[in-house]
Amino acid sequence: MYVVRTGSIDLMLDETVLTTVSEGEIFGELALIDQVERSATAKARTDCEVLPIDEGKFLYMVHHTPYFSLDLLRIIAGRLRAMNRLL
């Protein structure tokens, strides 16, 4: 998983931009949840800096930060709803 520190990144399926993530937002979280091949490609829209969150840090945040999991679920739900609107 990555946190965007600066810049913006397009999350794409083939050549279609699904969403754009910017400073303070995350992407790549599904790989830490289900360990399945990625569902989209991340492509920098601008110069950017990202902070990697490995599985150990992710699990720490899930266990020790009560609202992290809820925030993560809201992000995933929002992306799912946006995909449903595209379909």
C-alpha positions in Angstrom: 0.0 0.0 0.0 1.2 3.6 -0.6 0.3 7.0 0.8 0.7 9.8 -1.6 2.9 12.5 0.1 3.0 14.9 -2.9 1.6 14.9 -6.4 -1.2 12.9 -7.9 -1.5 9.4 -9.4 -4.0 8.0 -11.8 -5.3 4.5 -11.1 -6.0 2.9 -14.4 -7.6 -0.2 -16.0 -6.0 -0.5 -19.5 -6.2 3.1 -20.7 -9.1 4.2 -18.7 -8.6 6.3 -15.6 -10.7 4.9 -12.8 -9.7 7.5 -10.2 -7.0 9.9 -9.3 -5.4 9.9 -5.8 -3.7 12.9 -4.4 -1.8 14.1 -1.4 -2.8 12.2 1.8 -4.7 9.5 -0.1 -3.8 5.9 -0.4 -3.7 3.2 -3.1 -2.7 -0.4 -3.3 -4.5 -1.4 -0.2 -6.3 -4.4 -1.7 -3.0 -6.2 -2.2 -2.5 -6.1 1.6 -6.0 -7.3 2.3 -6.4 -10.3 -0.1 -2.9 -10.9 -1.5 -4.3 -11.2 -5.0 -2.8 -9.7 -8.2 -3.4 -5.9 -8.5 -6.7 -4.8 -10.1 -5.4 -1.5 -11.5 -2.2 0.2 -12.7 -0.9 3.2 -10.9 0.6 5.9 -13.2 2.0 9.2 -11.9 0.1 12.1 -13.2 2.6 14.6 -11.8 5.9 14.4 -10.0 5.1 12.7 -6.8 6.5 11.1 -3.6 4.8 8.1 -2.1 5.3 6.4 1.3 5.2 2.6 1.2 3.2 0.8 3.9 4.3 -2.8 4.1 2.2 -5.6 5.6 3.8 -5.2 9.1 3.0 -1.5 9.3 -0.4 -2.2 7.9 -1.2 -4.8 10.5 0.1 -2.5 13.2 -2.2 0.2 12.1 -5.2 -2.1 11.9 -4.5 -3.4 15.5 -3.5 -0.1 17.2 -5.4 2.6 15.4 -9.1 2.1 15.9 -10.4 4.3 13.1 -7.8 3.2 10.5 -9.8 0.1 9.5 -13.1 2.1 9.2 -11.4 4.8 7.1 -10.0 2.1 4.9 -13.4 0.5 4.5 -14.9 3.8 3.5 -12.2 4.4 0.9 -12.8 0.9 -0.6 -16.6 1.4 -0.5 -16.3 4.8 -2.2 -14.2 3.3 -5.0 -16.6 0.4 -5.4 -19.6 2.8 -5.7 -17.7 4.9 -8.2 -17.0 1.8 -10.3 -20.6 0.8 -10.1 -21.6 4.2 -11.5 -19.1 3.7 -14.4 -20.7 0.4 -15.3 
